[in-house]
Amino acid sequence: MPHSLTTDRMTNDSRSGLFAQLSSPRLLIFLILILALGLRLYKSSVHGLYLDEKFTLVNTQGVSLEGFNQHDVFFTPGKTYFTPEEFWKEKPLKDYIRAIIQTDIGNSPSHYALLWAWIEVFGLSDLSIRMPSILFSVFIIGFIFLLVRRYLRSESLALLCAFLAAIEPFFIAYSHMARNYCMTIFVALLGTYLFLRILDRRSNGSPFEAKQPIGLYIGYGLSFAIATLGHYLAITIFMCHGIYLLLFNRDLKTYIGLGLSYIGGAVGLIIPWFIFGGGKYTFQTLAYQAKLYGGLALTNPYNNGFGIILPATIGNVVKKSIPVWADLFMFSNGLSSDTLAFRNLVIAFALGCVATFVVHKFGRGRSIPNWVSVVVPLLLVVGFAVYSVPSARLVVAAAVPLFYYLLYQAFAGYTNRLERRFLFLLVLMSTVPTLFLIAIAFRNGHTYGVTQRYSGFSFPYALILVGLTIRQIFRQPAYLRLTLAAVLLIQSYYIGELLYRIYEDQAPKYTYYGHYRIENPYNTAAQRIKNQYAPGDTVLYPSARTAPRDEVENTYTRHSIIDAQYTNLYLPKDARYYQRMDTTQTDRIILIKGKSGQRVTIFNFEGTKYRY
């Protein structure tokens, strides 16, 4: 019998040890990161590159669209044919700068430099050029975990926030794009971490520890420069750091150290790009676009070729910014006046405010009246008697005031001064980027720039606030906990549906497309050319008439070579395939067989159908 008891005790200890290992934070964050990587790799190369990604690709190869730096290849008088070998001739630095100016207004040089190096190592496939975005999107999750664990001192909360970041639709959608967003958001997040670590070292340094953390200052200055040169709106996060510093820090040496970091980053990288590189064109183009879009907002807001551009009245800006604010926070993602009607949202929000008042006044004590547990959930659904759109999303909309009330409660639960300051910084970084867009909208007179991707720098910090809210829900009395858990379940369905639509290329707000894109048609055409071309054959490319809008786009040629350029990016650099432009048609890449004269259609773009 004693032997049996000993055996049972050993078995229980073994089970508890195994459970402890399986539930250890290190293992759980590792599993979350694996989940995140899987969600980002899934279908990451299924859909063809859309326009901005194609711009990314040509910029990394120093190719100016329509051949500004390839006149000798395409436009030499008397020269009828060109080859991939000629197309891939070595290009000087000025060609890369000119390409960035033409297609990205001189923005994102740090992203292009990194992606150029990546392509040199890993090649030029669609998955390869999207892989940095995938990896940076996963790195963002890791740094969210580190921030929360260190500054809110809770591993369970850190794991929750990391999980939310792993399934955040914005991060998954933009990880599938060979653009600057994931990299720049990560670098700005890294800058935030370094900023806080500098403040830690300055306030907690022992006599034996270096009082000025030089390495952290250098890293912070580099993150400031690289993020700003990744996307100029990243500067809004560093503005938040400055506001925080002014409000809560009185140490002169910290000001000097951080000031030198900013100056070093600016003088070392940012200013040279804006003086000698393509950055000098950025402000010119932004001014031109402000004038152009402002004029269209007044004269042709709906059918202008750019999308809906409305004048920046208070009403228009509020309606335009509602989905931007809503999508920042996972519990309100998808609440839009376009789909739910502004009137319905107002009613739902008003009912939610009443429910919040009831909870605050009567539903928090030890003895909660029975009627409260009936009235609160009833207020979330009673609006269906008057809603013009019977959508379950309006239940979520009605619960939004309660979510924010619980976020306030979560804040109130932190009494430590440093933790409360960290929460204030989170709020700043969650709101300032969007407020900056709103201010710019009023300044420029149109709403075109109030869009989700430009406020994307806020997502890591907003997700931490969502994590705090969800944790607070499960600390509430049973009636409120069950009610809001049901709301979260409804919202989880919509998040899952959104992820499905992102993977199926049917979520225009995230993917810019409402129909399924096939695999990259230019890569497909290039592979078919490689497989079917024989000496003596000729490849013909469609060539539409050009319509340049300004001198940067104008290449002084009447017919486009853009399909030839995109296809040659995927052809071997030493190939000597004879190719020429066909100005008699605009849709088909054709292979003419040299011996028989047979015309084989390599790919038919069918107008704009496959020109994403």
C-alpha positions as semicolon CSV with decimal commas, in nm:
position;residue;x (nm);y (nm);z (nm)
1;M;0,000;0,000;0,000
2;P;0,271;0,259;0,078
3;H;0,433;0,167;-0,253
4;S;0,101;0,239;-0,429
5;L;0,067;0,578;-0,260
6;T;0,421;0,667;-0,358
7;T;0,354;0,565;-0,717
8;D;0,035;0,775;-0,730
9;R;0,216;1,076;-0,588
10;M;0,495;1,040;-0,842
11;T;0,239;1,011;-1,124
12;N;0,057;1,325;-1,007
13;D;0,385;1,514;-0,974
14;S;0,479;1,403;-1,325
15;R;0,145;1,519;-1,462
16;S;0,166;1,854;-1,288
17;G;0,522;1,898;-1,415
18;L;0,410;1,820;-1,770
19;F;0,119;2,064;-1,737
20;A;0,357;2,332;-1,610
21;Q;0,584;2,277;-1,909
22;L;0,294;2,286;-2,157
23;S;0,157;2,605;-2,002
24;S;0,491;2,781;-1,966
25;P;0,494;3,133;-2,118
26;R;0,795;3,050;-2,337
27;L;0,621;2,755;-2,496
28;L;0,293;2,944;-2,536
29;I;0,451;3,246;-2,702
30;F;0,644;3,010;-2,929
31;L;0,316;2,840;-3,029
32;I;0,152;3,180;-3,085
33;L;0,438;3,286;-3,311
34;I;0,411;2,959;-3,506
35;L;0,036;3,016;-3,543
36;A;0,101;3,371;-3,662
37;L;0,359;3,255;-3,915
38;G;0,119;2,991;-4,048
39;L;-0,166;3,243;-4,082
40;R;0,065;3,476;-4,274
41;L;0,219;3,215;-4,500
42;Y;-0,120;3,071;-4,596
43;K;-0,207;3,188;-4,949
44;S;0,072;3,446;-4,933
45;S;0,175;3,388;-5,296
46;V;-0,158;3,282;-5,447
47;H;-0,274;3,626;-5,557
48;G;-0,090;3,830;-5,820
49;L;0,089;4,151;-5,728
50;Y;-0,135;4,455;-5,720
51;L;-0,025;4,791;-5,859
52;D;0,169;4,923;-5,558
53;E;0,351;4,591;-5,519
54;K;0,456;4,607;-5,883
55;F;0,587;4,956;-5,812
56;T;0,785;4,806;-5,522
57;L;0,932;4,544;-5,752
58;V;1,048;4,783;-6,026
59;N;1,190;5,023;-5,767
60;T;1,406;4,751;-5,613
61;Q;1,551;4,684;-5,959
62;G;1,608;5,049;-6,054
63;V;1,360;5,031;-6,341
64;S;1,165;5,345;-6,430
65;L;0,822;5,258;-6,562
66;E;0,776;5,338;-6,930
67;G;1,152;5,339;-6,978
68;F;1,288;5,675;-6,865
69;N;1,623;5,507;-6,794
70;Q;1,587;5,246;-7,072
71;H;1,571;5,459;-7,384
72;D;1,861;5,267;-7,534
73;V;1,672;4,940;-7,480
74;F;1,329;5,038;-7,608
75;F;1,353;5,363;-7,802
76;T;1,682;5,376;-7,994
77;P;1,596;5,496;-8,350
78;G;1,616;5,208;-8,595
79;K;1,635;4,947;-8,315
80;T;1,338;4,712;-8,354
81;Y;1,410;4,439;-8,099
82;F;1,528;4,416;-7,740
83;T;1,632;4,125;-7,516
84;P;1,619;4,045;-7,143
85;E;1,999;4,077;-7,140
86;E;1,964;4,441;-7,249
87;F;1,676;4,501;-7,009
88;W;1,886;4,374;-6,716
89;K;2,191;4,590;-6,783
90;E;2,354;4,721;-6,464
91;K;2,192;5,037;-6,330
92;P;2,357;5,317;-6,129
93;L;2,219;5,452;-5,799
94;K;2,051;5,747;-5,972
95;D;1,826;5,503;-6,160
96;Y;1,698;5,357;-5,833
97;I;1,631;5,706;-5,699
98;R;1,448;5,808;-6,017
99;A;1,233;5,493;-6,000
100;I;1,133;5,567;-5,639
101;I;1,047;5,925;-5,730
102;Q;0,828;5,815;-6,019
103;T;0,619;5,549;-5,849
104;D;0,637;5,630;-5,476
105;I;0,691;6,009;-5,460
106;G;1,037;5,956;-5,309
107;N;0,896;5,766;-5,012
108;S;1,018;5,438;-4,851
109;P;1,388;5,423;-4,950
110;S;1,478;5,219;-4,641
111;H;1,222;4,954;-4,733
112;Y;1,347;4,940;-5,091
113;A;1,708;4,911;-4,977
114;L;1,625;4,621;-4,746
115;L;1,413;4,446;-5,008
116;W;1,687;4,490;-5,272
117;A;1,932;4,311;-5,043
118;W;1,674;4,041;-4,969
119;I;1,612;3,979;-5,342
120;E;1,985;3,955;-5,405
121;V;1,996;3,663;-5,162
122;F;1,658;3,492;-5,203
123;G;1,550;3,579;-5,555
124;L;1,258;3,760;-5,709
125;S;0,953;3,534;-5,671
126;D;0,626;3,672;-5,533
127;L;0,670;3,478;-5,209
128;S;1,026;3,602;-5,176
129;I;0,940;3,971;-5,207
130;R;0,647;3,932;-4,966
131;M;0,848;3,733;-4,710
132;P;1,001;4,038;-4,533
133;S;0,648;4,166;-4,467
134;I;0,551;3,824;-4,331
135;L;0,853;3,812;-4,100
136;F;0,815;4,170;-3,976
137;S;0,448;4,100;-3,905
138;V;0,553;3,807;-3,684
139;F;0,826;4,015;-3,516
140;I;0,561;4,273;-3,423
141;I;0,385;4,006;-3,216
142;G;0,704;3,924;-3,029
143;F;0,765;4,285;-2,937
144;I;0,405;4,334;-2,823
145;F;0,461;4,041;-2,586
146;L;0,786;4,194;-2,456
147;L;0,630;4,538;-2,404
148;V;0,330;4,410;-2,211
149;R;0,527;4,164;-2,000
150;R;0,782;4,427;-1,903
151;Y;0,567;4,736;-1,852
152;L;0,236;4,587;-1,732
153;R;0,409;4,298;-1,551
154;S;0,169;4,024;-1,657
155;E;0,270;3,726;-1,866
156;S;-0,092;3,613;-1,910
157;L;-0,190;3,957;-2,044
158;A;0,119;3,960;-2,266
159;L;0,020;3,622;-2,411
160;L;-0,337;3,741;-2,469
161;C;-0,217;4,053;-2,652
162;A;0,026;3,845;-2,859
163;F;-0,256;3,608;-2,956
164;L;-0,478;3,899;-3,059
165;A;-0,194;4,037;-3,271
166;A;-0,147;3,693;-3,430
167;I;-0,508;3,691;-3,559
168;E;-0,541;4,067;-3,626
169;P;-0,681;4,097;-3,984
170;F;-0,478;4,411;-4,058
171;F;-0,146;4,240;-3,985
172;I;-0,240;3,928;-4,182
173;A;-0,361;4,123;-4,486
174;Y;-0,060;4,353;-4,500
175;S;0,184;4,068;-4,447
176;H;0,068;3,950;-4,792
177;M;0,187;4,275;-4,951
178;A;0,536;4,359;-5,068
179;R;0,502;4,710;-4,929
180;N;0,656;4,913;-4,649
181;Y;0,380;4,886;-4,387
182;C;0,482;4,582;-4,179
183;M;0,849;4,680;-4,178
184;T;0,780;5,040;-4,079
185;I;0,529;4,948;-3,808
186;F;0,783;4,704;-3,663
187;V;1,068;4,957;-3,667
188;A;0,846;5,220;-3,502
189;L;0,747;4,960;-3,239
190;L;1,114;4,879;-3,187
191;G;1,174;5,254;-3,144
192;T;0,906;5,261;-2,873
193;Y;1,072;4,972;-2,690
194;L;1,415;5,139;-2,709
195;F;1,265;5,471;-2,594
196;L;1,120;5,310;-2,283
197;R;1,438;5,116;-2,214
198;I;1,637;5,441;-2,228
199;L;1,403;5,594;-1,970
200;D;1,441;5,280;-1,757
201;R;1,818;5,298;-1,763
202;R;1,822;5,670;-1,691
203;S;1,591;5,636;-1,391
204;N;1,717;5,305;-1,248
205;G;2,089;5,305;-1,322
206;S;2,312;5,200;-1,036
207;P;2,641;5,377;-0,960
208;F;2,822;5,093;-1,139
209;E;2,602;5,112;-1,448
210;A;2,661;5,346;-1,743
211;K;2,439;5,646;-1,684
212;Q;2,408;5,719;-2,055
213;P;2,308;5,403;-2,247
214;I;2,494;5,491;-2,567
215;G;2,395;5,173;-2,750
216;L;2,026;5,233;-2,684
217;Y;2,054;5,594;-2,803
218;I;2,219;5,481;-3,127
219;G;1,954;5,214;-3,180
220;Y;1,677;5,465;-3,113
221;G;1,821;5,717;-3,358
222;L;1,849;5,448;-3,625
223;S;1,492;5,330;-3,564
224;F;1,371;5,690;-3,596
225;A;1,554;5,736;-3,927
226;I;1,468;5,395;-4,076
227;A;1,100;5,420;-3,979
228;T;1,069;5,773;-4,119
229;L;1,240;5,665;-4,440
230;G;1,007;5,365;-4,450
231;H;0,697;5,584;-4,439
232;Y;0,696;5,948;-4,342
233;L;0,381;5,903;-4,127
234;A;0,584;5,684;-3,889
235;I;0,700;6,013;-3,742
236;T;0,363;6,033;-3,558
237;I;0,480;5,756;-3,320
238;F;0,800;5,943;-3,242
239;M;0,591;6,258;-3,187
240;C;0,410;6,062;-2,915
241;H;0,745;5,979;-2,757
242;G;0,824;6,353;-2,752
243;I;0,490;6,440;-2,592
244;Y;0,542;6,174;-2,326
245;L;0,892;6,301;-2,256
246;L;0,774;6,661;-2,215
247;L;0,497;6,559;-1,976
248;F;0,677;6,310;-1,755
249;N;1,053;6,361;-1,771
250;R;1,261;6,639;-1,620
251;D;1,608;6,491;-1,665
252;L;1,827;6,719;-1,878
253;K;2,072;6,444;-1,972
254;T;1,788;6,231;-2,107
255;Y;1,674;6,524;-2,322
256;I;2,026;6,570;-2,451
257;G;2,074;6,201;-2,523
258;L;1,743;6,161;-2,706
259;G;1,791;6,493;-2,882
260;L;2,127;6,374;-3,015
261;S;1,956;6,049;-3,125
262;Y;1,703;6,245;-3,330
263;I;1,970;6,472;-3,472
264;G;2,198;6,180;-3,556
265;G;1,919;5,994;-3,734
266;A;1,809;6,306;-3,918
267;V;2,155;6,428;-4,021
268;G;2,291;6,082;-4,097
269;L;2,004;5,944;-4,308
270;I;1,688;6,152;-4,337
271;I;1,823;6,492;-4,443
272;P;2,063;6,350;-4,706
273;W;1,772;6,165;-4,867
274;F;1,554;6,475;-4,873
275;I;1,834;6,695;-5,008
276;F;2,027;6,468;-5,242
277;G;1,788;6,176;-5,294
278;G;1,428;6,138;-5,398
279;G;1,285;6,285;-5,079
280;K;1,296;6,636;-5,222
281;Y;1,017;6,530;-5,458
282;T;0,797;6,398;-5,174
283;F;0,680;6,737;-5,050
284;Q;0,629;6,868;-5,404
285;T;0,408;6,570;-5,487
286;L;0,215;6,590;-5,159
287;A;0,140;6,957;-5,231
288;Y;0,036;6,869;-5,586
289;Q;-0,188;6,585;-5,463
290;A;-0,348;6,805;-5,196
291;K;-0,442;7,056;-5,464
292;L;-0,558;6,788;-5,710
293;Y;-0,769;6,591;-5,461
294;G;-0,906;6,906;-5,303
295;G;-1,027;7,021;-5,645
296;L;-1,181;6,682;-5,722
297;A;-1,357;6,681;-5,384
298;L;-1,538;6,999;-5,487
299;T;-1,599;6,922;-5,855
300;N;-1,610;6,544;-5,905
301;P;-1,611;6,354;-5,574
302;Y;-1,744;6,019;-5,703
303;N;-1,632;5,951;-6,063
304;N;-1,277;6,083;-6,069
305;G;-1,070;5,767;-6,118
306;F;-0,919;5,778;-5,768
307;G;-1,216;5,674;-5,556
308;I;-1,458;5,869;-5,341
309;I;-1,302;6,203;-5,240
310;L;-1,529;6,423;-5,030
311;P;-1,480;6,780;-4,908
312;A;-1,344;6,792;-4,553
313;T;-1,658;6,906;-4,374
314;I;-1,705;6,798;-4,013
315;G;-1,977;6,552;-4,114
316;N;-1,774;6,397;-4,394
317;V;-1,462;6,362;-4,182
318;V;-1,658;6,203;-3,896
319;K;-1,822;5,949;-4,128
320;K;-1,493;5,875;-4,304
321;S;-1,304;5,828;-3,978
322;I;-1,562;5,605;-3,802
323;P;-1,447;5,281;-3,972
324;V;-1,082;5,382;-3,926
325;W;-1,132;5,424;-3,551
326;A;-1,351;5,112;-3,531
327;D;-1,103;4,884;-3,709
328;L;-0,818;4,986;-3,479
329;F;-0,988;4,794;-3,198
330;M;-1,075;4,432;-3,264
331;F;-1,393;4,442;-3,057
332;S;-1,537;4,709;-3,291
333;N;-1,383;4,597;-3,621
334;G;-1,624;4,629;-3,912
335;L;-1,857;4,892;-3,765
336;S;-1,912;5,119;-4,063
337;S;-2,175;5,377;-4,148
338;D;-2,158;5,257;-4,509
339;T;-2,289;4,909;-4,421
340;L;-2,488;4,971;-4,103
341;A;-2,615;5,326;-4,168
342;F;-2,504;5,620;-3,959
343;R;-2,849;5,651;-3,796
344;N;-2,839;5,290;-3,674
345;L;-2,491;5,335;-3,529
346;V;-2,603;5,645;-3,339
347;I;-2,902;5,459;-3,193
348;A;-2,691;5,156;-3,098
349;F;-2,426;5,373;-2,936
350;A;-2,690;5,566;-2,742
351;L;-2,841;5,242;-2,609
352;G;-2,493;5,126;-2,515
353;C;-2,438;5,447;-2,322
354;V;-2,760;5,384;-2,126
355;A;-2,644;5,028;-2,052
356;T;-2,310;5,165;-1,935
357;F;-2,486;5,409;-1,701
358;V;-2,692;5,124;-1,554
359;V;-2,381;4,913;-1,497
360;H;-2,193;5,203;-1,340
361;K;-2,480;5,308;-1,115
362;F;-2,635;4,977;-1,014
363;G;-2,433;4,683;-1,144
364;R;-2,098;4,696;-0,968
365;G;-2,158;4,623;-0,600
366;R;-2,173;4,296;-0,416
367;S;-2,550;4,302;-0,419
368;I;-2,670;4,364;-0,773
369;P;-3,046;4,407;-0,831
370;N;-3,197;4,128;-1,040
371;W;-3,345;4,374;-1,289
372;V;-2,994;4,491;-1,388
373;S;-2,903;4,148;-1,524
374;V;-3,211;4,170;-1,748
375;V;-3,196;4,534;-1,852
376;V;-2,831;4,544;-1,960
377;P;-2,848;4,263;-2,222
378;L;-3,194;4,388;-2,325
379;L;-3,057;4,733;-2,403
380;L;-2,803;4,575;-2,641
381;V;-3,079;4,416;-2,853
382;V;-3,385;4,640;-2,812
383;G;-3,267;4,862;-3,097
384;F;-3,371;4,598;-3,350
385;A;-3,723;4,735;-3,313
386;V;-3,612;5,050;-3,498
387;Y;-3,294;4,955;-3,688
388;S;-3,324;4,977;-4,066
389;V;-3,049;4,714;-4,108
390;P;-3,109;4,397;-3,898
391;S;-2,744;4,309;-3,849
392;A;-2,592;4,135;-3,548
393;R;-2,305;4,384;-3,581
394;L;-2,538;4,639;-3,421
395;V;-2,531;4,430;-3,101
396;V;-2,155;4,473;-3,109
397;A;-2,197;4,846;-3,177
398;A;-2,428;4,880;-2,877
399;A;-2,168;4,706;-2,657
400;V;-1,885;4,942;-2,758
401;P;-1,952;5,195;-2,475
402;L;-1,940;4,906;-2,227
403;F;-1,606;4,793;-2,369
404;Y;-1,459;5,139;-2,326
405;Y;-1,604;5,163;-1,976
406;L;-1,428;4,839;-1,885
407;L;-1,107;4,969;-2,041
408;Y;-1,139;5,268;-1,809
409;Q;-1,186;5,027;-1,517
410;A;-0,877;4,836;-1,626
411;F;-0,679;5,162;-1,624
412;A;-0,811;5,248;-1,280
413;G;-0,684;4,914;-1,149
414;Y;-0,324;5,023;-1,208
415;T;-0,198;5,235;-0,922
416;N;0,174;5,216;-0,996
417;R;0,290;5,548;-1,142
418;L;0,511;5,398;-1,415
419;E;0,238;5,158;-1,528
420;R;-0,015;5,440;-1,549
421;R;0,229;5,645;-1,755
422;F;0,282;5,351;-1,986
423;L;-0,095;5,325;-2,033
424;F;-0,108;5,695;-2,117
425;L;0,163;5,641;-2,380
426;L;-0,041;5,353;-2,526
427;V;-0,343;5,581;-2,560
428;L;-0,130;5,847;-2,728
429;M;0,015;5,607;-2,981
430;S;-0,327;5,450;-3,044
431;T;-0,491;5,782;-3,131
432;V;-0,237;6,040;-3,252
433;P;-0,172;5,883;-3,598
434;T;-0,544;5,895;-3,683
435;L;-0,587;6,241;-3,531
436;F;-0,294;6,353;-3,747
437;L;-0,473;6,221;-4,058
438;I;-0,789;6,407;-3,957
439;A;-0,593;6,730;-3,908
440;I;-0,431;6,687;-4,251
441;A;-0,774;6,625;-4,404
442;F;-0,904;6,956;-4,275
443;R;-0,583;7,130;-4,383
444;N;-0,599;6,991;-4,738
445;G;-0,976;7,020;-4,774
446;H;-1,051;6,657;-4,863
447;T;-1,098;6,318;-4,693
448;Y;-0,890;6,101;-4,929
449;G;-0,605;6,042;-4,682
450;V;-0,825;5,932;-4,390
451;T;-0,769;5,563;-4,447
452;Q;-0,684;5,252;-4,253
453;R;-0,331;5,182;-4,376
454;Y;-0,205;5,530;-4,287
455;S;-0,312;5,484;-3,925
456;G;-0,161;5,135;-3,915
457;F;0,118;5,249;-3,682
458;S;-0,140;5,252;-3,403
459;F;-0,239;4,885;-3,429
460;P;0,023;4,731;-3,193
461;Y;-0,074;4,968;-2,912
462;A;-0,449;4,948;-2,977
463;L;-0,425;4,569;-2,953
464;I;-0,278;4,600;-2,603
465;L;-0,578;4,813;-2,504
466;V;-0,807;4,545;-2,648
467;G;-0,624;4,282;-2,442
468;L;-0,675;4,489;-2,127
469;T;-1,047;4,521;-2,207
470;I;-1,097;4,149;-2,267
471;R;-0,918;4,059;-1,946
472;Q;-1,136;4,306;-1,758
473;I;-1,453;4,149;-1,902
474;F;-1,375;3,821;-1,729
475;R;-1,335;3,999;-1,396
476;Q;-1,695;4,125;-1,400
477;P;-2,007;3,991;-1,226
478;A;-2,160;3,689;-1,397
479;Y;-2,445;3,876;-1,573
480;L;-2,206;4,123;-1,740
481;R;-1,934;3,868;-1,805
482;L;-2,176;3,636;-1,985
483;T;-2,339;3,920;-2,178
484;L;-2,013;4,061;-2,311
485;A;-1,869;3,714;-2,371
486;A;-2,168;3,653;-2,600
487;V;-2,091;3,981;-2,779
488;L;-1,728;3,877;-2,820
489;L;-1,848;3,548;-2,964
490;I;-2,054;3,736;-3,223
491;Q;-1,758;3,958;-3,305
492;S;-1,530;3,653;-3,331
493;Y;-1,756;3,520;-3,605
494;Y;-1,719;3,844;-3,799
495;I;-1,340;3,845;-3,749
496;G;-1,325;3,489;-3,880
497;E;-1,543;3,584;-4,176
498;L;-1,316;3,880;-4,249
499;L;-1,007;3,658;-4,242
500;Y;-1,177;3,422;-4,488
501;R;-1,253;3,714;-4,721
502;I;-0,894;3,837;-4,693
503;Y;-0,764;3,496;-4,796
504;E;-1,018;3,483;-5,079
505;D;-0,925;3,834;-5,194
506;Q;-1,276;3,964;-5,127
507;A;-1,209;4,227;-4,859
508;P;-1,134;4,548;-5,057
509;K;-1,058;4,755;-4,746
510;Y;-0,772;4,519;-4,664
511;T;-0,673;4,372;-5,001
512;Y;-0,793;4,654;-5,233
513;Y;-0,977;4,391;-5,440
514;G;-1,329;4,254;-5,432
515;H;-1,262;3,970;-5,676
516;Y;-1,016;3,680;-5,673
517;R;-0,676;3,753;-5,826
518;I;-0,504;3,469;-6,006
519;E;-0,132;3,403;-5,964
520;N;0,098;3,673;-6,101
521;P;0,015;3,689;-6,475
522;Y;0,355;3,841;-6,563
523;N;0,541;3,559;-6,390
524;T;0,309;3,310;-6,561
525;A;0,381;3,470;-6,900
526;A;0,757;3,468;-6,834
527;Q;0,756;3,097;-6,744
528;R;0,561;3,016;-7,062
529;I;0,807;3,217;-7,270
530;K;1,101;3,031;-7,115
531;N;0,936;2,696;-7,182
532;Q;0,826;2,767;-7,540
533;Y;1,086;3,006;-7,684
534;A;1,324;2,868;-7,950
535;P;1,597;3,046;-8,149
536;G;1,439;3,249;-8,426
537;D;1,114;3,315;-8,230
538;T;0,990;3,663;-8,142
539;V;0,787;3,777;-7,842
540;L;0,534;4,054;-7,901
541;Y;0,405;4,270;-7,617
542;P;0,079;4,468;-7,617
543;S;0,128;4,843;-7,630
544;A;-0,145;5,092;-7,548
545;R;-0,114;5,466;-7,605
546;T;0,032;5,650;-7,306
547;A;-0,134;5,937;-7,122
548;P;0,124;6,088;-6,879
549;R;-0,007;6,340;-6,625
550;D;0,320;6,521;-6,552
551;E;0,687;6,541;-6,646
552;V;0,784;6,264;-6,403
553;E;0,552;6,016;-6,573
554;N;0,629;6,148;-6,923
555;T;0,886;5,935;-7,105
556;Y;0,830;6,114;-7,435
557;T;0,693;5,804;-7,607
558;R;0,344;5,757;-7,741
559;H;0,302;5,386;-7,662
560;S;0,339;5,197;-7,334
561;I;0,611;4,941;-7,270
562;I;0,491;4,856;-6,920
563;D;0,378;4,497;-6,991
564;A;0,717;4,423;-7,145
565;Q;0,894;4,566;-6,840
566;Y;0,690;4,367;-6,588
567;T;0,738;4,042;-6,782
568;N;1,113;4,089;-6,830
569;L;1,155;4,116;-6,453
570;Y;1,089;3,740;-6,442
571;L;1,302;3,640;-6,743
572;P;1,665;3,523;-6,708
573;K;1,910;3,811;-6,693
574;D;2,133;3,660;-6,961
575;A;1,857;3,553;-7,200
576;R;1,868;3,671;-7,561
577;Y;1,503;3,629;-7,648
578;Y;1,407;3,863;-7,930
579;Q;1,118;4,082;-7,822
580;R;0,937;4,384;-7,961
581;M;0,632;4,600;-7,899
582;D;0,308;4,545;-8,089
583;T;0,122;4,876;-8,114
584;T;-0,166;4,716;-8,306
585;Q;-0,320;4,553;-7,997
586;T;-0,332;4,612;-7,621
587;D;-0,413;4,279;-7,452
588;R;-0,204;3,979;-7,561
589;I;0,155;3,868;-7,519
590;I;0,222;3,666;-7,837
591;L;0,501;3,430;-7,934
592;I;0,568;3,412;-8,309
593;K;0,736;3,087;-8,401
594;G;1,025;3,163;-8,635
595;K;1,000;2,865;-8,869
596;S;0,624;2,848;-8,919
597;G;0,515;3,202;-8,835
598;Q;0,254;3,054;-8,599
599;R;0,121;3,304;-8,345
600;V;0,087;3,153;-7,997
601;T;-0,096;3,354;-7,730
602;I;0,120;3,344;-7,419
603;F;-0,121;3,546;-7,207
604;N;-0,433;3,756;-7,265
605;F;-0,481;4,035;-7,009
606;E;-0,838;4,100;-7,127
607;G;-0,818;4,474;-7,074
608;T;-0,783;4,553;-6,704
609;K;-0,911;4,213;-6,586
610;Y;-0,565;4,072;-6,511
611;R;-0,374;4,398;-6,481
612;Y;-0,413;4,432;-6,105
